Amino acid sequence: MPLRSFQLSLRFIFPLALVLGLFALATLPVVDELTRRWFMRDLDARSAMLAASLQQPLLELVPLEDVEHIASLLDRSVSEGKLRAIIFCDAAGHLLYQSKNKPSELNCRTAAPSQMRVTERVLEQDGISLGKLVLAQDTSFIDGRSMEFRYYVFAVFLLMFVVISALGAWIAHWSWQGWITALKTLLRRDVITQNSASTPPEFRPLVGDLRAMLHEMNLERRTTQYSPQAWTPQKLRSLLHDELAGDEILVVSNREPYIHERGEHGIEVRRPASGLVTAVEPVMRACSGTWIAHGSGSADRATVDLQDRVKVPPKRPAYTLRRVWLSQEEEDGYYYGFSNEGLWPLCHMAHVRPVFRSSDWNQYVAVNQRFADAVVAEAHTDDPVVLVQDYHFALLPRMVREKLPKATIIMFWHIPWPNPESFGICPWREALLEGLLGNTLLGFHTPFHCKNFIETVDRYLETRIEHEASTIFYGGELTQIEPYPISIAWPEPEEQHDIGVCRAALRTELSVPASHRLALGVDRLDYTKGIVERFQAVERMLELHPEFIGRFSLLQIAAPSRSSLEEYQNLEARVRMLAHHINQRFVNPVAPPVMLRVEHHNASQLAQYYRAADLCVVTSLHDGMNLVAKEFIAAREDELGVLILSQFTGAARELHEALIINPYHIEQGAQALYRALTMPEAEQRERMRSMRTLVRDFNVYRWAGLMLLDAARLRRRQRVTEKIHSFSKRALRRAV
Ligand code: GDG
């Protein structure tokens, strides 16, 4: 029986136990007395019968003083039943005859001895008294019987209690179920269809409230989702103010948005190369709050206060960064091991085998717990909004949920979600899924990733899935699964350099002529980004179109990433070798075809490269979204430039005007490069204009805004549910 019905029935069972107990206590002495009287009356009746049967023989024998026969007669009479003794006394009160074993305390003059019931009968003949017959019955058995009777009465009350309680609990359970079903029907039918005719009268007060609330929610979602008004930091701020007024916002991610490093000129601040940071940082600036992340910089400890906090951005503090410190062992197991050698290849179809080690998993569990504890410690309220970022923290949502059951936990999974078969090879798949179902809201980039996730849960856990509503009900909690395509902050015009200047500056920097055609690649040096395939496409394009030798180069920015892992070291070696090979093959006096920069660049350098390039090449083998594609588009206010985009990125679902390719198909990549290099400006403009409109409107503030709006909606739904529960409880109490 569900806990809820059980709790409700307890309210009925305790008073019942009390009432029955008191009733039993009050009843027992009365029942006792009645039993005693009944037994006495029974004994009296037996004595009277016996005395009557002895009367005639005694009337004959006493005058004869036939001692022998009288004694034998009396002895025979006491041999059965509860009769202890019979005596015969003369009229003066002297004992004349007695049965054997007469108790010494029984005589003709004294009152009945204890534990005995005495009955007397006077024998007369012709009006002359011959004496009296005294029969003494044993009453000691009455106490025993009385005790037995008490046990029976007690057992009857106990049985009544058990039966009534079980019946009560059963009725409570079915009433509860009935109420819930009635409410659900009401919500589906009466509230949604606006049909109140058949609403039971007891629900009518609730229907109006629910309908108004639902209407308001639907209206809000529709207006905000399709509002032509662009999403801005101000709009996000006012949304937070209106929808989550005063609610606390906490962000958790592995990567911190600002890293303090010791450099040649003292402590320097660095922004990491991370799509997650690119997206979440502007949102945090807009909404303040606290961002909890791993303090990985060499000067991070030197820049925090006693609570490990530092205000960021350094130049214009807008929110708090709370750093969590990890030992080398923890970082190796949780970050490099389970997250990046296990989950990363597991979720990306890039044909790199995941590695699962128990020791890594143990560190992953422990570090998730440490971050969950940090969330709980940083929360000042019992129902904060917690935004969990990425695959490093699959277990954290449930851990936080256990400590802060009223929190609204939103998680965004920045990488793809594989199909159930692929995910199924993870030895801890159930634990990961259970952790993720601790979320109130779980977001992926695309509907396809959501579908994969729901199918995976369906395959490996016992849950209730509502496919239409995209919800999963597990362990008494509901998780909403939704796609939220991530994006970037649209750059402010004043932050951008003149495009002509950028073009000239980059060509000077690379020592190539002004007319030199430049393709740009910007990636973390990761095997999922298809850098090898990109170089191969360049090689093939030059094979097919040698007229571009010396007139075209690919500038590849490859930010070092996870370099302590062997897979990444091998990739770097391979990428360097291939670049060298191509440059050797197409050696020319002007410029090498592949310019590889394996180093970190700052954001403003990258923005200038985007503006200076003729085309941008994104050839990911698998990518959740890919922000580089969107950054390139946002940078091109001249509406020129061509984007080549892998079909295996989330971005390809939105940027249809890009040249979409299959990066595994090298010929196709080569053709796309050639087509981009020869595309007329008018076509470039047409394509770029359309993509720019999309990226400007569907920016990162919209991404965060829609998620937070849904969170606010779910918070309200939670409150409605609480209201329904308290309403049902009250009604049920009345019914019971
Ligand atoms: C994941 C998913 C999803 C690159 N080099 C440097 C640098 N970057 C910046 C880029 C861009 C970001 O890093 C990379 O964005 P991606 O989208 O390629 O993302 P991943 O890091 O793989 O991240 C991805 C993303 O999360 C967001 O959800 O799109 O699918 O894999 O912003 O400009 N930034 C700096 N120096 C560099 O050298 N400062």
Residues whose N, C-alpha, C, O or C-beta is under 5 A from the ligand:
A	BS01	GDG	R271 P272 A273 S274 G275 L276 T278 H414 I415 I486 V522 D523 R524 A559 E599 H600 H601 N602 A603 D623 G624 M625 N626 L627 V628
